[in-house]
């Protein structure tokens, strides 16, 4: 376990876990926490032993409750400070959205504002039954950029996105599931075990195949003129030329679990 300014990073087996560790403020995020979170993701991306990443919050009462409003005067009071904060936050979200490995949000408790934006930027989201969600920008007078809105529209569609942003209301886990905000709702006692089992399933699959699928999904969400389909084709070809492809076929015929190495 490593710690960096209220951010924790853990590697266990082939799973990397990033924890927002500010429970006394429901894991509200400061500028330094966004910077540390970017560094953690970059480390996970470089580490070939890490095949999947879980993002969660400490304390059991919140995933992430958004920006730390107590720091607005010091971090976001002037136009220049707002621009700087926006650039640091944008770098984190770009790193997360372009992350080459699957990312899962493990949500327990409040998932508010920047926390919901963070969850939507992950590939998959699993939450406990008591979790609560909201995007209260309209109640705080905050502006919200195109890229952030675009992620919501791509994930849950324009109608649900407008509902969440226009009303700025809180909603529960059942409604979040119905809208597609989360993939699955679990009893609080079962959430961590489910996510651990799910991530191990992904981690044991062929990493070259998973990486090619992740990159194809990233390119699909880009404007057509910006898509790098040649990269996707090269990654797919690499799958078929890999030792893992031989291992997968051999394991199937021998009726055993394959052991994939990413080669």
Backbone bond lengths (Angstrom), bond angles and torsions (degrees), N, CA, C in turn:
res aa  C-N    CA-C-N  psi(-1)  N-CA   C-N-CA  omega(-1)  CA-C   N-CA-C  phi
1 X - - - 1.467 - - 1.527 108.72 -
2 X 1.319 116.55 129.30 1.454 121.20 174.75 1.510 108.83 -117.22
3 X 1.329 117.17 151.47 1.462 121.47 -177.83 1.514 109.98 -128.58
4 X 1.330 116.13 138.17 1.458 120.85 178.16 1.522 108.71 -143.71
5 X 1.360 116.87 100.97 1.458 121.71 173.94 1.527 113.56 46.44
6 X 1.320 115.34 65.73 1.460 122.69 178.04 1.528 113.63 68.46
7 X 1.314 117.55 15.52 1.463 122.24 172.57 1.524 108.21 -120.48
8 X 1.337 116.35 133.76 1.456 121.42 178.72 1.517 109.62 -114.65
9 X 1.325 116.31 142.90 1.458 121.75 176.76 1.522 108.48 -130.53
10 X 1.323 114.81 132.65 1.467 120.07 -178.23 1.518 108.92 -134.89
11 X 1.335 115.84 140.65 1.459 121.55 173.94 1.525 108.10 -120.86
12 X 1.314 116.49 124.21 1.461 121.74 179.17 1.524 107.74 -136.95
13 X 1.319 115.52 115.37 1.455 118.42 -174.69 1.516 109.88 63.60
14 X 1.304 116.99 -124.80 1.472 122.01 179.98 1.525 112.20 -105.18
15 X 1.331 116.48 15.63 1.464 121.36 -177.05 1.524 110.13 -114.12
16 X 1.321 116.19 127.62 1.451 121.19 172.36 1.523 109.29 -101.22
17 X 1.320 116.91 137.66 1.466 121.50 -179.92 1.521 109.61 -124.02
18 X 1.316 116.07 128.77 1.459 122.46 175.01 1.527 108.66 -111.51
19 X 1.336 116.14 127.71 1.462 121.41 -174.10 1.525 109.63 -120.71
20 X 1.327 116.21 123.35 1.463 121.40 171.29 1.524 107.05 -78.06
21 X 1.330 116.09 116.06 1.456 121.29 -166.32 1.533 111.59 -117.05
22 X 1.334 115.09 65.47 1.463 121.39 177.17 1.533 108.37 -134.00
23 X 1.351 116.88 55.78 1.469 120.30 -170.37 1.514 114.59 -63.00
24 X 1.333 117.54 -27.18 1.474 119.05 -179.84 1.523 111.51 -66.19
25 X 1.329 117.21 -18.53 1.472 122.35 175.14 1.535 110.62 -118.76
26 X 1.316 116.38 31.04 1.472 121.87 -179.33 1.531 111.02 53.05
27 X 1.329 115.93 37.53 1.468 122.89 177.67 1.524 112.76 59.67
28 X 1.341 115.38 34.82 1.464 119.48 171.11 1.528 108.33 -63.32
29 X 1.341 116.07 148.50 1.462 120.89 -168.70 1.523 111.04 -109.40
30 X 1.320 115.45 130.07 1.456 122.08 174.68 1.522 109.85 -96.12
31 X 1.314 115.90 173.16 1.458 121.40 178.25 1.529 110.84 -59.10
32 X 1.332 116.73 -44.92 1.461 120.37 -179.08 1.529 111.30 -64.44
33 X 1.333 117.33 -32.58 1.465 119.80 178.46 1.521 110.77 -67.75
34 X 1.348 117.68 -39.78 1.471 119.53 176.64 1.524 109.76 -61.96
35 X 1.331 117.06 -41.23 1.470 120.71 179.68 1.525 110.54 -63.55
36 X 1.331 116.53 -44.39 1.463 120.32 179.85 1.520 111.19 -65.82
37 X 1.330 117.10 -38.60 1.464 121.20 179.70 1.525 111.02 -62.32
38 X 1.325 116.99 -39.44 1.464 120.55 177.21 1.518 110.26 -62.24
39 X 1.317 117.55 -44.12 1.468 121.32 179.62 1.520 111.55 -62.29
40 X 1.334 116.49 -39.74 1.467 120.52 178.78 1.527 110.38 -63.08
41 X 1.330 116.87 -46.17 1.461 119.98 179.24 1.522 111.41 -61.82
42 X 1.313 116.90 -41.53 1.466 120.53 179.65 1.527 110.63 -62.46
43 X 1.326 117.06 -38.01 1.464 120.45 176.57 1.523 111.00 -65.82
44 X 1.325 117.42 -44.20 1.468 120.74 177.77 1.529 111.14 -61.01
45 X 1.317 116.81 -38.36 1.468 120.57 -179.16 1.522 111.18 -65.24
46 X 1.336 117.14 -36.79 1.467 121.28 -178.84 1.523 113.03 -74.95
47 X 1.308 117.26 -23.41 1.466 122.13 -172.93 1.530 109.85 -86.64
48 X 1.332 116.87 109.49 1.461 120.72 -178.36 1.524 112.50 -66.84
49 X 1.334 117.49 -19.40 1.465 119.91 177.99 1.526 112.01 -73.62
50 X 1.327 116.84 -21.95 1.467 121.04 178.33 1.529 108.63 -88.22
51 X 1.327 116.94 119.72 1.458 121.24 -177.62 1.528 113.43 -111.03
52 X 1.323 117.19 -15.10 1.457 121.24 179.51 1.520 107.70 -153.58
53 X 1.347 116.79 149.74 1.460 121.50 -175.49 1.527 110.51 -125.80
54 X 1.323 115.56 134.35 1.466 123.22 174.86 1.524 107.97 -108.26
55 X 1.322 116.37 134.74 1.471 121.88 175.75 1.523 107.90 -117.14
56 X 1.324 116.96 129.37 1.457 120.46 -177.05 1.522 110.17 -151.15
57 X 1.327 116.06 178.41 1.453 121.82 -179.91 1.515 111.53 -120.60
58 X 1.320 116.88 152.44 1.461 122.28 -178.85 1.526 111.00 -84.43
59 X 1.319 115.11 156.40 1.466 120.96 169.38 1.506 116.41 97.11
60 X 1.337 118.43 -19.00 1.451 120.90 176.83 1.513 116.17 81.93
61 X 1.345 118.40 -6.20 1.460 120.25 -178.53 1.521 113.51 -105.87
62 X 1.328 116.56 -13.24 1.465 119.54 -178.44 1.520 110.17 -154.88
63 X 1.319 115.29 146.09 1.460 122.80 167.69 1.526 105.53 -78.27
64 X 1.298 116.71 -77.49 1.453 124.24 169.51 1.521 106.39 -145.67
65 X 1.335 116.77 134.25 1.465 119.76 -175.96 1.523 112.08 -102.46
66 X 1.325 116.45 19.27 1.451 119.77 175.89 1.515 112.33 99.29
67 X 1.321 115.36 -164.77 1.461 120.98 179.79 1.523 110.07 -68.40
68 X 1.326 115.87 148.63 1.465 121.88 178.61 1.531 108.34 -76.81
69 X 1.338 116.26 99.49 1.463 121.15 -175.68 1.524 111.66 -62.95
70 X 1.333 117.15 -26.39 1.467 120.00 178.64 1.527 111.81 -64.11
71 X 1.330 117.04 -17.05 1.460 120.98 179.98 1.528 112.88 -103.34
72 X 1.327 117.56 5.44 1.467 119.79 -179.04 1.531 111.70 -59.53
73 X 1.337 117.24 -38.70 1.461 119.54 -178.51 1.524 111.46 -65.32
74 X 1.322 117.11 -35.36 1.460 120.45 -178.00 1.524 112.64 -90.32
75 X 1.355 117.43 -24.06 1.461 119.89 -173.14 1.525 114.27 -114.49
76 X 1.341 118.69 -19.99 1.461 119.72 -173.13 1.527 112.66 -143.12
77 X 1.336 117.95 30.33 1.465 120.88 -174.59 1.515 112.91 -86.15
78 X 1.322 118.49 -26.46 1.461 121.97 -178.71 1.525 110.26 -114.47
79 X 1.320 116.09 164.78 1.455 120.73 178.92 1.530 110.99 -60.38
80 X 1.332 116.33 -39.46 1.464 120.27 179.17 1.525 111.03 -66.82
81 X 1.322 116.02 -40.61 1.464 120.10 179.67 1.526 110.86 -67.18
82 X 1.321 116.54 -39.15 1.464 120.51 177.19 1.520 110.34 -61.73
83 X 1.337 116.74 -42.64 1.463 120.94 179.60 1.526 110.81 -64.00
84 X 1.337 116.37 -41.17 1.467 120.04 179.47 1.525 110.72 -65.53
85 X 1.333 116.30 -46.21 1.465 120.62 178.47 1.530 109.88 -59.29
86 X 1.345 116.18 -44.15 1.450 120.48 -179.23 1.519 112.03 -61.83
87 X 1.323 116.93 -38.01 1.466 120.40 -179.71 1.524 111.01 -67.32
88 X 1.342 116.82 -41.66 1.463 120.34 179.75 1.526 110.42 -66.92
89 X 1.326 116.67 -45.00 1.456 120.81 177.88 1.527 111.67 -62.99
90 X 1.342 116.50 -41.47 1.458 120.92 179.82 1.526 111.22 -63.38
91 X 1.335 116.09 -37.96 1.468 119.15 178.65 1.524 110.41 -62.27
92 X 1.342 116.47 -42.64 1.461 118.99 177.61 1.524 110.92 -60.84
93 X 1.319 117.16 -48.82 1.466 119.69 -176.06 1.526 111.94 -67.17
94 X 1.324 117.78 -34.28 1.458 119.91 174.19 1.523 110.80 -64.50
95 X 1.331 116.03 -42.47 1.466 120.47 177.42 1.518 110.81 -60.76
96 X 1.335 116.61 -41.91 1.461 120.94 -179.62 1.528 111.32 -69.20
97 X 1.324 117.22 -46.07 1.462 120.13 -177.43 1.526 112.17 -66.60
98 X 1.344 117.17 -31.83 1.460 121.53 179.45 1.523 112.20 -94.99
99 X 1.311 117.67 7.76 1.460 121.37 -176.24 1.527 109.77 -60.85
100 X 1.335 118.61 132.71 1.466 120.58 -170.83 1.518 115.67 -79.20
101 X 1.327 116.96 -3.39 1.464 120.95 -177.59 1.535 109.24 -122.78
102 X 1.333 117.92 158.37 1.471 119.57 -179.88 1.525 112.16 -60.85
103 X 1.328 115.79 140.06 1.461 122.35 178.39 1.528 109.10 -122.70
104 X 1.337 116.43 136.01 1.455 122.50 -179.07 1.517 109.64 -126.25
105 X 1.327 116.53 132.62 1.456 121.52 173.53 1.530 108.66 -94.89
106 X 1.327 115.88 123.08 1.463 122.38 175.18 1.519 107.08 -102.58
107 X 1.337 116.45 105.32 1.463 122.55 -167.75 1.522 110.22 -107.79
108 X 1.321 115.33 123.29 1.460 121.44 176.31 1.524 108.21 -136.25
109 X 1.326 116.70 112.60 1.459 120.22 -179.73 1.515 111.71 96.40
110 X 1.324 115.75 -143.01 1.464 120.74 -174.62 1.528 111.81 -73.80
111 X 1.322 114.56 133.15 1.471 122.74 175.32 1.531 105.12 -131.99
112 X 1.321 115.45 88.50 1.462 121.52 -164.74 1.528 110.36 -123.56
113 X 1.323 116.28 143.19 1.456 121.89 172.29 1.509 112.77 56.50
114 X 1.349 115.91 -120.02 1.454 120.55 178.25 1.513 112.77 -59.27
115 X 1.321 117.37 -24.62 1.463 120.58 175.80 1.513 111.94 -66.94
116 X 1.343 116.03 -41.46 1.456 119.60 177.59 1.531 110.40 -68.69
117 X 1.319 116.33 -39.60 1.464 120.18 176.10 1.527 110.58 -60.36
118 X 1.330 116.27 -41.27 1.456 121.52 176.90 1.525 111.01 -62.34
119 X 1.315 116.98 -45.52 1.467 120.53 -179.17 1.528 111.54 -62.55
120 X 1.333 116.21 -42.33 1.461 120.46 -179.73 1.525 110.90 -63.98
121 X 1.331 117.05 -29.53 1.467 120.88 179.62 1.527 112.19 -74.24
122 X 1.337 117.73 -14.47 1.458 121.12 176.67 1.534 109.73 -79.13
123 X 1.322 115.69 161.25 1.464 119.76 179.66 1.523 111.85 -70.60
124 X 1.323 116.90 -39.63 1.456 122.42 -176.48 1.519 109.35 -139.03
125 X 1.345 115.58 153.50 1.457 120.74 -177.68 1.534 109.48 -138.11
126 X 1.326 115.85 126.89 1.455 122.60 176.93 1.522 108.09 -124.70
127 X 1.333 116.60 136.43 1.469 118.86 -175.38 1.517 111.93 -135.36
128 X 1.327 114.81 162.04 1.461 121.80 174.16 1.532 109.36 -83.28
129 X 1.325 115.65 160.75 1.467 121.17 -175.30 1.522 113.02 -61.82
130 X 1.320 117.34 -29.82 1.459 120.00 -177.32 1.513 114.63 -90.08
131 X 1.308 118.40 7.91 1.460 120.67 -176.53 1.526 111.35 -68.55
132 X 1.327 114.92 149.55 1.457 121.34 179.79 1.526 108.95 -128.39
133 X 1.341 115.25 142.80 1.462 121.58 -173.58 1.529 110.63 -128.87
134 X 1.337 116.01 148.95 1.463 120.77 174.32 1.516 109.20 -170.80
135 X 1.329 114.82 154.27 1.464 121.90 171.34 1.527 106.55 -126.14
136 X 1.350 118.28 88.59 1.466 121.84 -169.08 1.526 115.20 -88.87
137 X 1.329 119.32 25.63 1.468 120.83 -178.24 1.522 111.67 -54.75
138 X 1.327 117.14 -39.20 1.466 120.99 -177.07 1.527 112.16 -68.67
139 X 1.327 117.23 -16.96 1.466 120.45 176.78 1.521 112.43 -93.36
140 X 1.336 115.85 -5.95 1.459 120.67 -179.26 1.518 113.05 -116.02
141 X 1.341 116.47 -5.38 1.457 119.93 -179.55 1.517 113.80 76.11
142 X 1.332 116.55 19.17 1.465 120.84 -178.87 1.519 111.25 -82.67
143 X 1.318 116.93 146.17 1.453 120.79 169.88 1.516 109.56 -84.01
144 X 1.328 116.42 154.22 1.461 120.08 -179.20 1.513 108.80 -132.79
145 X 1.329 116.59 124.12 1.455 121.96 -171.97 1.520 114.26 -75.45
146 X 1.330 114.30 165.54 1.459 121.93 -176.97 1.522 112.47 -62.38
147 X 1.332 117.30 -43.63 1.464 119.32 -175.51 1.521 111.86 -62.92
148 X 1.335 116.12 -40.59 1.457 119.11 177.99 1.510 112.37 -63.07
149 X 1.332 116.23 -45.36 1.464 120.01 177.34 1.524 111.35 -63.34
150 X 1.317 115.76 -38.82 1.467 119.90 -179.11 1.520 111.01 -59.99
151 X 1.347 117.55 -39.74 1.468 120.03 178.52 1.522 111.01 -61.96
152 X 1.333 117.07 -40.75 1.463 120.14 177.84 1.532 110.59 -63.86
153 X 1.329 116.76 -46.29 1.464 120.46 -178.24 1.523 110.79 -61.44
154 X 1.331 116.99 -42.68 1.462 120.49 179.03 1.529 111.44 -63.33
155 X 1.334 116.73 -33.13 1.460 120.73 -173.70 1.521 113.07 -88.16
156 X 1.339 117.48 -44.84 1.477 119.57 -173.18 1.521 112.71 -121.65
157 X 1.328 118.20 -0.63 1.465 120.82 178.16 1.515 112.73 89.58
158 X 1.339 117.37 161.62 1.469 121.17 -175.49 1.517 114.07 -67.76
159 X 1.330 118.35 -37.60 1.466 119.79 -176.31 1.524 111.59 -64.39
160 X 1.339 117.14 -48.76 1.465 120.32 179.06 1.525 110.93 -66.02
161 X 1.332 116.86 -36.72 1.461 120.09 178.44 1.523 110.45 -61.11
162 X 1.326 117.24 -47.49 1.465 120.71 179.75 1.530 111.12 -62.95
163 X 1.315 117.36 -39.79 1.458 121.15 178.17 1.526 110.16 -58.94
164 X 1.341 116.80 -49.91 1.464 121.17 -177.39 1.521 111.42 -62.58
165 X 1.350 116.61 -43.51 1.462 120.11 -175.50 1.526 112.70 -79.22
166 X 1.332 118.00 -43.31 1.464 120.45 -178.32 1.526 111.78 -64.84
167 X 1.332 116.28 -45.14 1.469 120.05 -175.14 1.525 111.96 -80.51
168 X 1.332 117.93 -30.62 1.467 123.56 -175.53 1.531 111.56 56.26
169 X 1.322 116.51 26.86 1.463 121.64 -175.04 1.525 111.04 -87.30
170 X 1.336 115.57 159.48 1.458 120.71 172.08 1.521 109.57 -86.80
171 X 1.324 115.58 147.99 1.460 120.59 175.29 1.525 109.04 -144.49
172 X 1.319 115.19 159.54 1.456 120.88 -172.99 1.513 114.21 -94.29
173 X 1.337 114.89 -176.77 1.459 121.74 -173.99 1.530 111.96 -65.51
174 X 1.335 117.09 -38.73 1.462 119.67 -179.50 1.517 112.01 -61.98
175 X 1.329 116.80 -43.89 1.463 120.49 178.37 1.524 110.62 -69.28
176 X 1.330 116.59 -36.30 1.462 119.79 177.24 1.529 110.75 -60.82
177 X 1.320 116.80 -40.01 1.465 120.46 177.63 1.520 111.09 -66.22
178 X 1.324 116.97 -42.81 1.464 120.92 -179.16 1.522 111.93 -64.11
179 X 1.332 117.66 -33.20 1.458 121.51 179.94 1.525 112.88 -82.75
180 X 1.332 117.29 -14.39 1.455 120.24 -175.72 1.509 113.81 89.66
181 X 1.336 116.63 9.68 1.464 120.02 176.27 1.521 110.11 -65.23
182 X 1.335 117.29 -38.08 1.460 121.96 175.89 1.528 109.29 -122.30
183 X 1.332 114.85 158.06 1.464 120.79 179.83 1.516 112.77 -89.59
184 X 1.334 116.21 -27.48 1.462 119.52 -177.43 1.520 109.43 -159.36
185 X 1.335 115.92 145.17 1.458 123.06 175.98 1.522 108.22 -114.23
186 X 1.327 116.41 133.04 1.457 121.01 -177.37 1.521 111.04 -130.71
187 X 1.343 116.95 155.29 1.467 118.96 171.32 1.523 109.26 -57.16
188 X 1.320 116.05 146.30 1.460 120.44 -176.00 1.517 111.97 -53.57
189 X 1.332 116.87 -40.42 1.464 120.83 -176.72 1.520 112.89 -69.43
190 X 1.333 117.17 -18.37 1.463 120.86 -175.39 1.521 113.83 -101.86
191 X 1.338 117.26 -10.38 1.467 120.41 -170.77 1.529 112.44 -61.37
192 X 1.322 117.81 -52.51 1.464 120.75 -175.07 1.524 111.53 -62.02
193 X 1.340 117.00 -42.50 1.466 120.33 -179.52 1.524 110.76 -65.78
194 X 1.342 116.56 -39.24 1.463 119.26 178.83 1.523 110.74 -63.42
195 X 1.339 116.62 -46.95 1.460 120.10 -179.09 1.524 110.78 -63.16
196 X 1.330 117.23 -40.37 1.465 120.23 178.82 1.523 110.64 -61.84
197 X 1.316 117.51 -43.82 1.470 121.13 179.62 1.527 110.47 -66.26
198 X 1.323 116.38 -41.85 1.471 120.99 -178.37 1.529 110.75 -65.07
199 X 1.328 116.34 -44.63 1.466 119.28 -179.27 1.527 111.07 -66.68
200 X 1.319 117.51 -35.84 1.463 119.58 177.13 1.525 110.78 -65.49
201 X 1.331 116.88 -35.53 1.460 120.01 176.05 1.525 110.54 -60.93
202 X 1.337 116.92 -47.17 1.464 120.64 178.33 1.524 110.35 -62.65
203 X 1.335 116.57 -45.00 1.459 121.27 -175.82 1.521 112.35 -63.19
204 X 1.329 117.85 -26.81 1.455 121.53 179.81 1.525 113.05 -87.14
205 X 1.336 117.22 -8.15 1.463 120.36 176.53 1.526 110.23 -79.34
206 X 1.333 115.83 169.57 1.459 120.64 -176.49 1.526 110.54 -65.94
207 X 1.340 119.06 114.92 1.464 120.65 -174.31 1.523 113.83 -64.76
208 X 1.322 118.86 -31.65 1.462 120.26 178.83 1.528 110.64 -68.13
209 X 1.326 116.45 -37.69 1.461 120.55 177.27 1.517 110.94 -66.89
210 X 1.335 115.88 -46.44 1.463 120.16 179.71 1.520 110.33 -61.28
211 X 1.330 116.94 -41.99 1.465 120.74 179.83 1.522 111.66 -63.66
212 X 1.333 116.86 -39.85 1.466 120.30 178.98 1.520 111.15 -66.02
213 X 1.327 116.84 -39.31 1.466 120.80 178.08 1.525 110.04 -66.01
214 X 1.340 116.77 -43.01 1.465 120.50 179.37 1.526 110.62 -61.81
215 X 1.324 117.60 -44.08 1.457 119.99 -179.49 1.521 111.36 -66.80
216 X 1.328 116.91 -38.38 1.467 120.00 177.54 1.518 110.78 -61.89
217 X 1.345 116.59 -38.85 1.462 120.23 178.24 1.526 110.67 -66.46
218 X 1.325 117.42 -40.28 1.463 121.24 178.01 1.521 110.47 -61.33
219 X 1.329 116.75 -45.98 1.464 120.51 -177.89 1.527 111.47 -67.45
220 X 1.329 116.85 -35.25 1.464 120.83 -179.48 1.519 112.00 -61.36
221 X 1.329 116.87 -33.57 1.463 120.93 -177.62 1.529 113.13 -82.67
222 X 1.318 117.32 -6.94 1.461 120.46 177.60 1.521 110.32 -82.28
223 X 1.334 118.43 157.53 1.468 119.58 169.73 1.529 109.42 -56.42
224 X 1.316 116.33 145.74 1.460 120.81 -172.62 1.528 112.18 -53.83
225 X 1.324 117.37 -39.28 1.464 120.61 -176.70 1.534 112.33 -68.40
226 X 1.339 117.53 -18.15 1.458 120.90 -177.09 1.528 112.99 -101.30
227 X 1.309 118.00 -2.20 1.463 120.79 -176.01 1.528 111.42 -72.98
228 X 1.309 115.70 134.94 1.460 122.14 176.95 1.524 108.28 -102.48
229 X 1.316 115.81 76.18 1.459 120.27 -177.80 1.523 111.88 -72.15
230 X 1.334 116.47 -24.54 1.468 119.17 176.27 1.523 110.31 -62.75
231 X 1.325 117.06 -39.62 1.461 120.88 177.35 1.520 110.73 -60.60
232 X 1.337 116.54 -43.78 1.462 120.15 179.36 1.522 110.31 -62.87
233 X 1.323 116.92 -43.89 1.466 120.63 178.81 1.525 111.23 -60.15
234 X 1.329 116.67 -40.44 1.461 120.76 178.96 1.529 111.08 -65.60
235 X 1.320 116.74 -38.39 1.457 120.32 179.80 1.529 111.22 -69.44
236 X 1.326 116.81 -37.27 1.467 120.71 176.28 1.523 110.02 -65.77
237 X 1.333 117.08 -43.05 1.467 120.92 178.75 1.526 110.75 -62.11
238 X 1.334 115.89 -36.88 1.463 119.87 178.90 1.531 110.74 -63.83
239 X 1.324 116.83 -35.30 1.473 120.36 176.39 1.528 110.31 -58.67
240 X 1.331 117.04 -48.94 1.454 121.01 -176.21 1.530 112.58 -69.95
241 X 1.345 116.62 -21.58 1.461 120.50 179.48 1.528 112.37 -94.31
242 X 1.319 117.16 4.60 1.460 120.64 -171.29 1.525 113.19 -90.61
243 X 1.338 113.78 159.89 1.457 120.29 171.13 1.527 110.22 -64.37
244 X 1.333 116.92 -32.44 1.466 120.35 179.72 1.524 112.15 -61.95
245 X 1.323 117.24 -33.42 1.474 120.24 177.83 1.526 109.72 -65.20
246 X 1.333 116.39 -40.58 1.468 120.29 175.63 1.518 110.38 -64.77
247 X 1.327 116.27 -44.34 1.458 121.36 179.78 1.527 111.58 -61.53
248 X 1.318 116.92 -41.74 1.463 120.29 179.77 1.520 111.80 -62.29
249 X 1.319 117.36 -44.26 1.468 121.33 179.42 1.529 110.91 -67.03
250 X 1.339 115.36 -42.43 1.457 119.61 -178.78 1.523 111.54 -65.03
251 X 1.330 115.73 -44.18 1.462 120.02 179.46 1.528 111.26 -62.50
252 X 1.335 116.27 -37.74 1.465 119.92 179.03 1.526 110.93 -62.89
253 X 1.334 116.73 -45.87 1.468 119.74 -178.34 1.524 111.45 -70.08
254 X 1.347 116.54 -29.20 1.465 120.51 179.56 1.534 112.45 -89.57
255 X 1.317 115.88 0.21 1.453 122.03 177.37 1.538 112.29 56.22
256 X 1.339 114.62 49.53 1.462 121.20 177.00 1.531 108.80 -136.10
257 X 1.327 115.91 167.87 1.455 119.95 178.22 1.532 109.15 -75.87
258 X 1.310 118.17 134.98 1.466 119.97 177.84 1.525 111.14 -73.52
259 X 1.311 115.18 153.04 1.461 121.87 174.59 1.518 107.25 -117.62
260 X 1.318 116.03 103.37 1.465 121.67 -174.37 1.523 110.41 -93.13
261 X 1.315 116.19 139.02 1.452 122.60 -177.87 1.514 114.25 -113.35
262 X 1.330 117.36 -9.57 1.452 120.28 -177.01 1.515 112.40 80.46
263 X 1.332 117.16 20.30 1.462 120.93 177.82 1.529 110.72 -120.95
